[in-house]
Amino acid sequence: MANLDTIAAVATPPGLGGVGIVRVSGPRVSAIAQAITGALPSPRTATYRVFRDAENGFIDEGIALYFPGPRSFTGEDVLELQGHGGPVVMDLLLERCLGLGARLAHPGEFTERAFLNGKLDLVQAEAVADLIESSTALGVRLAGRTLQGEFSRRIQALVESLIQLRIFIESALDFPEEEIDFLADSSVAEDLDRAIAMTRRVLEEAHRGQVLREGLVVVIAGAPNVGKSSLLNALSDTDAAIVTPIPGTTRDLLRQDIQIDGLPIRVVDTAGLRATEDPVEREGVRRARKQLDDADLVLLVYDAQSGPDPSIAETLPSGIPVVRIRNKIDLLDESPGILQNDSEVEISLSVATAQGLDLLHAHLKHHAGLDAGHEGIFIARRRHLDALNRGLQHLLEAQHNLEGQLGPELVAEELLLAQKMLGEITGEVTSEDLLGRIFSSFCIGK
């Protein structure tokens, strides 16, 4: 892609700092570098320079780096001016670049140019933002794995398998005189089965990556005085929630962000679920029920001495996994434990003594799919999961058409649609609207 304009932006966070960077990309880089630093620096060599204004006055002194295209981040000529990290210094340097013919970059425009110039695919471009925004060391490692192409290689392998299938099937359409009977060839069904299985594996790994990127929303629910707020405090290792023997102490939602072995979790404590005449507590119960609808997982807490209240469980939203937390086992002199079957999980623990909290931690990791280790996981986004799901549906439809012997045209069409869905992930098939939504979430200097 040939850009006729040159963009510039401050690439370091606002505020005071030891070093600040102004980044410039585009065809006017050479002229801007010579005007500000007196000469074009040698390619990829850190060079000390004095940065000067339009009257040859002093702005700052620092390091100039020149990366001629296409061997640069954006694929264009790129200049970085590394000076002292004061906001006024950075503003003066940026204004000087703008005065020399550059324009202020849009959010994410440097990375967008890297994508449009073939330096990154769309998944890798998104991984740049994910790397910057990662809140855990694990998130950094997985975003780095995506940036290095791990996710893209999985998608490309899937696309290649579909291309090979389409070549064979469409040859039956293009050369009917060869009498290719693909319906009688068992290898086609086997190859399609493998493509479906591979898509499901990538979808499962992408889901785990999406959870690691966005975290789990875990909502604590139950009757008053069963230990919900104490559980929030224990999980977050703070005294965020007020704990008293008085029922109905929690009136509003309390949120705490925690990490368990790199897994980000937002824990939400809610008002005790019960009928009440108190208008403030009634509003708290309403908000609690609304929050339950947005949960990834519900921890339904009850007192081990009195047992669960069936009426509360019956009112929980369907389709959201529930873990029953049997609290206060220390009062019954019981040991912690976990009971699990296909339909429900129950963990016996004591928040007061911390017995069994390790079981809850382990189950939260298991629910996120992290108990098997982190090998093969990459950072993913909701749009990736949506495209994979749509691609899988087209493959299943192709399988249905193949088994029903509905003709090669219908099988080939579904394979083509599946390929397009996968192409949306890496950007081989995309739209300006999608690119606008993705890159507008980036910071200005990226």
Residue pairs with C-beta under 8 A, 6 or more apart in sequence:
1 113
1 116
1 117
3 26
3 27
3 76
3 113
4 27
5 26
5 102
5 103
6 24
6 25
6 26
6 27
6 28
6 29
6 32
6 101
6 102
6 103
7 24
7 25
7 26
7 102
7 103
7 104
7 105
7 106
7 109
7 110
7 113
8 22
8 23
8 24
8 25
8 32
8 94
8 97
8 98
8 102
8 103
8 104
8 105
9 22
9 23
9 94
9 104
9 105
9 109
9 110
9 444
9 445
10 20
10 21
10 22
10 23
10 90
10 91
10 94
10 444
10 445
11 21
11 22
11 23
11 80
11 110
11 445
11 446
12 19
12 20
12 21
12 85
12 90
12 445
14 87
15 87
16 85
16 86
16 87
17 85
17 86
18 84
18 85
19 62
19 82
19 83
19 84
19 85
20 82
20 83
20 84
20 85
20 86
20 89
20 90
21 80
21 81
21 82
21 83
21 445
22 80
22 81
22 83
22 90
22 93
22 94
22 97
23 78
23 79
23 80
23 110
23 445
24 32
24 78
24 79
24 80
24 81
24 97
24 102
25 72
25 73
25 74
25 76
25 77
25 78
25 79
25 105
25 110
25 113
26 76
26 77
26 102
27 76
27 77
28 100
28 101
28 102
29 66
29 76
29 77
29 78
29 79
30 40
30 77
31 100
31 101
32 79
32 97
32 100
32 101
32 102
33 39
33 40
33 41
33 64
33 66
33 79
34 40
35 96
35 100
36 49
36 51
36 52
36 59
36 81
36 93
36 96
36 97
36 100
37 47
37 49
37 50
37 51
37 52
37 64
37 81
38 49
38 50
38 52
40 66
41 47
41 49
41 64
41 65
41 66
42 66
43 66
43 67
43 68
44 65
44 66
44 67
44 71
45 65
45 66
46 63
46 64
46 65
47 63
47 64
47 65
47 66
48 61
48 62
48 63
48 64
49 61
49 62
49 63
49 64
50 58
50 60
50 61
51 58
51 59
51 60
51 61
51 62
51 81
51 83
51 93
51 96
52 58
52 59
53 59
53 92
53 96
54 96
54 99
59 83
59 89
59 92
59 93
59 96
60 83
60 84
60 89
60 92
60 93
61 83
62 81
62 82
62 83
62 84
63 80
63 81
63 82
64 79
64 80
64 81
64 82
65 79
65 80
65 82
66 77
66 78
66 79
67 73
67 77
67 78
67 79
67 80
68 77
69 75
69 76
69 77
69 78
70 76
70 117
70 119
72 78
73 110
73 114
73 119
74 110
74 113
74 114
74 117
74 119
75 113
75 114
75 117
75 118
75 119
76 113
76 117
81 93
83 89
83 90
83 93
94 104
98 104
104 444
105 444
105 445
106 112
106 439
106 440
106 444
107 439
107 440
107 441
107 442
107 443
107 444
108 129
108 438
108 439
108 440
108 441
108 442
108 443
108 446
109 439
110 445
110 446
111 120
111 125
111 128
111 129
111 439
111 442
111 446
112 125
112 435
112 439
114 120
114 125
115 121
115 122
115 125
115 427
115 435
120 128
121 149
121 152
121 426
121 427
121 428
122 425
122 426
122 427
122 430
122 435
122 438
123 146
123 151
123 152
123 155
123 384
123 425
123 426
123 427
124 146
124 147
124 149
124 152
125 427
125 438
125 439
126 146
126 381
126 438
127 143
127 144
127 146
127 147
127 151
127 379
128 147
128 442
128 446
129 441
129 442
129 443
129 446
130 139
130 143
130 146
130 213
130 379
131 140
131 143
131 144
131 147
132 443
132 446
134 140
134 143
135 259
135 264
136 212
136 259
136 262
136 263
136 264
137 262
138 212
138 261
138 262
138 263
138 374
139 212
139 213
139 262
139 264
139 379
141 374
142 209
142 212
142 374
142 377
142 378
142 379
143 213
143 379
145 151
145 377
145 378
145 379
146 152
146 209
146 378
146 379
146 380
150 378
151 206
151 209
151 378
151 379
151 380
151 384
151 425
152 426
154 202
154 205
154 378
155 202
155 422
155 425
155 426
156 426
157 198
158 195
158 198
158 199
158 202
158 391
158 422
159 419
159 422
159 423
159 428
161 191
161 194
161 195
161 198
162 195
162 415
162 418
162 419
162 422
163 419
164 191
165 188
165 191
165 192
165 195
165 415
166 412
166 415
166 416
166 419
168 180
168 182
168 185
168 188
169 182
169 188
169 408
169 411
169 412
169 415
170 408
170 412
171 178
171 180
172 178
172 180
172 181
172 182
172 408
173 408
173 409
173 412
182 188
182 408
183 402
183 405
183 408
188 402
189 399
189 402
189 403
192 395
192 398
192 399
192 402
193 399
195 395
196 392
196 395
196 396
196 399
199 388
199 391
199 392
199 395
200 392
202 388
203 385
203 388
203 389
203 392
204 369
205 376
205 377
205 378
205 380
206 378
206 380
206 384
206 385
206 388
207 369
207 380
207 385
208 368
208 369
208 370
208 377
209 377
209 378
209 379
209 380
210 379
210 380
210 381
210 382
210 384
210 385
211 263
211 296
211 368
211 369
212 262
212 263
212 264
212 368
212 370
212 377
212 379
213 379
213 380
213 381
214 264
214 382
215 257
215 263
215 264
215 265
215 266
216 263
216 264
216 265
216 266
216 296
216 297
216 364
216 367
216 368
217 265
217 266
217 268
217 294
217 295
217 296
217 297
218 265
218 266
218 267
218 268
218 295
218 296
218 297
218 298
218 299
218 364
219 268
219 270
219 291
219 292
219 294
219 295
219 297
219 298
219 299
220 228
220 231
220 232
220 267
220 268
220 269
220 270
220 298
220 299
220 301
221 228
221 270
221 273
221 288
221 292
221 298
221 299
221 300
221 301
221 312
221 316
222 228
222 272
222 273
222 300
222 301
222 302
222 312
222 325
223 272
223 273
223 274
223 302
223 309
223 312
224 247
224 248
224 249
224 272
224 274
225 245
225 247
225 272
225 303
226 272
226 301
226 302
226 303
226 327
226 328
227 301
227 303
227 327
227 328
227 351
227 352
228 250
228 269
228 270
228 272
228 301
229 241
229 242
229 243
229 249
229 250
229 254
229 269
230 241
230 243
230 351
230 352
231 269
231 299
231 301
231 325
231 327
231 351
232 240
232 241
232 254
232 256
232 267
232 269
233 239
233 240
233 241
233 243
234 351
234 354
234 357
235 256
235 258
235 265
235 267
235 357
235 360
236 256
236 258
236 267
237 258
238 256
240 254
240 256
240 269
241 250
241 254
241 269
242 249
242 250
243 249
247 272
247 274
248 271
248 272
248 274
248 276
248 278
248 281
248 284
250 269
250 270
250 271
250 272
250 284
251 271
251 280
251 281
251 283
251 284
252 271
252 284
252 287
253 268
253 269
253 270
253 287
253 288
253 291
254 268
254 269
255 266
255 267
255 268
255 269
256 266
256 267
256 269
257 264
257 265
257 266
257 267
258 264
258 265
258 266
258 267
259 265
260 361
260 364
260 365
261 361
261 365
261 370
262 370
263 364
263 365
263 368
263 370
265 364
268 291
268 295
270 284
270 287
270 288
270 291
270 292
271 281
271 284
271 285
271 287
271 288
272 285
273 285
273 288
273 289
273 312
273 315
274 285
276 282
276 285
289 315
292 298
292 316
292 317
292 320
293 317
293 320
295 320
296 320
296 321
297 320
297 321
297 322
297 323
297 364
297 367
298 316
298 320
298 321
298 322
298 323
299 323
299 325
299 360
300 308
300 312
300 313
300 316
300 322
300 323
300 324
300 325
301 325
301 327
302 308
302 309
302 324
302 325
302 326
302 327
303 327
303 328
304 326
304 327
304 328
304 329
304 331
304 332
304 334
304 348
305 328
305 331
305 332
308 324
313 322
316 322
321 367
322 344
322 345
323 345
323 346
323 347
323 360
323 363
324 344
324 345
324 346
324 347
325 346
325 347
325 349
325 360
326 346
326 347
326 348
326 349
327 349
327 350
327 351
328 350
328 351
328 352
329 335
329 336
329 348
329 349
329 350
329 355
329 356
330 350
330 352
330 353
330 355
334 348
335 348
335 355
336 347
336 348
336 349
336 350
336 355
336 356
336 359
337 347
337 348
337 356
337 359
338 345
338 346
338 347
338 348
338 359
338 363
339 345
339 346
339 348
340 346
345 363
347 356
347 359
347 360
347 363
348 356
349 355
349 356
349 357
349 359
349 360
350 356
351 357
362 371
365 371
370 377
383 424
383 425
384 425
387 421
387 422
387 424
387 425
388 421
388 422
388 425
390 421
391 418
391 419
391 421
391 422
392 418
394 414
394 415
394 417
394 418
394 421
395 414
395 415
395 418
397 414
398 410
398 411
398 414
398 415
398 418
401 407
401 410
401 411
401 414
402 411
420 429
423 429
423 430
424 430
424 434
